[in-house]
Structures are given as C-alpha cells and as structure tokens.
C-alpha cells in the first residue's frame, strides 16, 4: 500500500519512467523515419483504413436502385446536338510545341484549335464539391487495389482542382442525383511535387456525384462536360 508521506514521483515512479521511455522511443522512431514524413504516414494509414473500408462496404450499403444509377452514370447522357465532352488541353504547352517547329502530331493542332473555339463562359464554379480526401476515397472505391498499388509506392495522394457544376443525369428507378461536378485531378508525392497523370488507371478529369439516398458520399464517374485546363492545380 503506497505511503501517503511519499512524494508524487515516488508513488508513481514506475509509471512516469515507463511513459518517458515510451516517449523517447517514439521520438527516436520519428527521427529515424524523418519528422517531415510522419504526417504523410499518418495520412496514409488513415486513407488506407477509411478508403478500404468504404471501398469494401459503401457499395454494399447502396440499394439496387443506387447501384444501377451509379453504373448507368458511367455512360454519360448528353444532348445529341452537342459535341462529346473532351479532356482539358494544356494550350500553353501545345502552342509552344507547335511554335518550336519540331514535328507535332496533327492531333495536337486539332486539340489546340478545338479548345480555342470552346466557349467556357457558361460554366459555373461549384461551391459544393468534394474535398481532396473525398476525391481520393471515391477513386479508390472505383479502382480498388489497382489505384492503391499505384499511389502507395510513390507516396502519392490525389488533389482536385477547380470543380464546375455539371447537369444532373436523369434518375434511374427511384434513385436521383442531388449533386454532380466536373473536376480535374492530379497526383502529388510526399515532396508536394505534381506527378500528374502518372499512369493508368488514373485519368485527369472525372465527374463526382452524390445520390439522394446517400447524400454524404461522393462517387466518381465519367466526365460529362468539357472544362478548361487547370493551370493552378498543375503548376510546374
């Protein structure tokens, strides 16, 4: 039984010493790992746990109408009078490439001309949009281990650029979209370096959608409209 006349340190000496040793071990491990990498690894652990959990279970929690709507949304419904949406084009890069006089594939000139003729004035910047974390989780749910195995060795994470409101697609069954936005996405490594579209399956543009039966979760699908190239996201 502890002696009441003993000091606080004497009564809890073992606990205090044990806590100090544990703290020193943690600091030593963090120093060995590199303090600058600790937040990244904590984030990796969080994304892995939450991303895998959502990938494994969120689709199971959808009713059949929601699953059908998400599957149907992968085939974008567009007005037949409108041209098919195209990926954003870096017109600065293309113009410089053409001006250099080096061989330039005909598609480069076509892409540059098409983009210059595209009217972006009717696009509306989205205020309700997914966070970078929600974007990555949506992509992980969509692509699964293929994307996880692509990002993890590079210590990479996904960021979204400016998002634009996109027209809601017609409901499938009793399910209805409540939000749809189109965004460019890029991957960044632990040094905050933009590694862009590192390789398949990752694309550079997607639509992110919410359904009325699961309004807290963003899902990813094919992009439904043409948006301008996001130079702020992809600054070099």
Residue pairs with C-beta under 8 A, 6 or more apart in sequence:
2 11
3 11
9 16
30 38
33 41
37 190
40 155
40 190
43 157
44 152
44 155
47 133
47 136
47 137
47 140
47 157
48 148
50 137
51 136
51 137
51 140
51 141
51 148
52 140
52 148
54 137
54 140
54 141
54 217
55 140
55 141
55 144
58 141
58 214
58 217
59 67
59 141
61 214
62 70
62 211
62 213
62 214
63 175
63 213
64 173
65 172
65 173
65 174
65 175
65 213
66 175
66 211
66 213
66 214
68 172
68 173
68 175
69 171
69 172
69 173
69 175
69 176
69 177
69 211
70 209
70 211
70 219
70 221
72 169
72 172
73 169
73 177
73 207
73 209
73 219
73 221
73 222
74 221
74 222
75 222
76 85
76 169
76 207
76 221
76 222
76 223
76 224
77 169
77 170
77 224
78 84
78 85
78 224
85 223
85 224
85 225
85 226
86 111
86 114
86 226
87 203
87 204
87 205
87 223
88 184
88 204
88 205
88 226
88 227
88 228
88 229
88 230
89 111
89 112
89 114
89 115
89 229
90 229
90 231
90 234
91 112
91 115
91 116
91 229
92 231
94 108
94 109
94 111
94 112
95 112
97 104
97 108
98 104
98 108
98 109
98 112
115 229
118 226
120 226
120 227
120 228
123 164
123 165
123 225
123 227
123 228
124 164
124 165
125 162
125 163
125 164
125 165
126 163
126 164
126 165
126 181
128 179
128 181
129 160
129 163
129 181
129 183
129 208
130 138
130 160
130 163
130 181
130 183
130 208
130 218
132 157
132 158
132 159
132 160
134 208
134 218
135 158
135 159
135 160
135 183
135 185
135 208
135 218
135 220
136 157
136 158
137 218
138 208
138 218
138 219
138 220
139 147
139 158
139 185
139 202
139 206
139 220
140 147
140 148
141 219
141 220
142 219
142 220
143 201
143 202
146 201
147 201
147 202
150 156
150 198
150 199
150 201
150 202
151 157
151 158
151 187
154 187
154 189
154 195
154 198
155 189
155 190
156 187
156 188
156 189
156 190
156 195
156 198
157 187
157 188
158 185
158 186
158 187
158 188
158 202
159 185
159 186
159 187
159 188
159 233
160 183
160 184
160 185
160 208
160 233
161 183
161 184
161 185
161 186
161 230
161 232
161 233
161 234
162 183
162 184
162 227
162 230
162 232
162 233
163 181
163 182
163 183
163 208
164 181
164 182
164 183
164 225
164 227
165 180
165 181
166 180
166 181
166 182
166 207
166 224
166 225
167 180
167 224
167 225
168 176
168 177
168 178
168 179
168 180
169 177
169 180
169 224
171 177
175 211
175 212
175 213
176 211
176 212
177 209
177 210
177 211
177 212
178 210
178 211
178 212
178 215
179 209
179 210
179 215
179 218
180 207
180 208
180 209
180 210
180 224
181 207
181 208
182 205
182 206
182 207
182 208
182 223
182 224
182 225
182 227
183 205
183 206
183 208
183 227
184 204
184 205
184 227
184 229
184 230
184 233
184 234
185 202
185 203
185 204
185 205
185 206
186 194
186 195
186 196
186 197
186 204
186 233
186 234
187 194
187 195
187 196
187 197
187 198
187 202
188 194
188 195
189 195
194 233
194 234
194 235
194 236
196 204
196 234
197 203
197 204
205 223
205 227
206 220
206 221
206 222
206 223
207 220
207 221
207 222
207 223
207 224
208 218
208 219
208 220
208 221
209 218
209 219
209 220
209 221
210 216
210 217
210 218
210 219
211 219
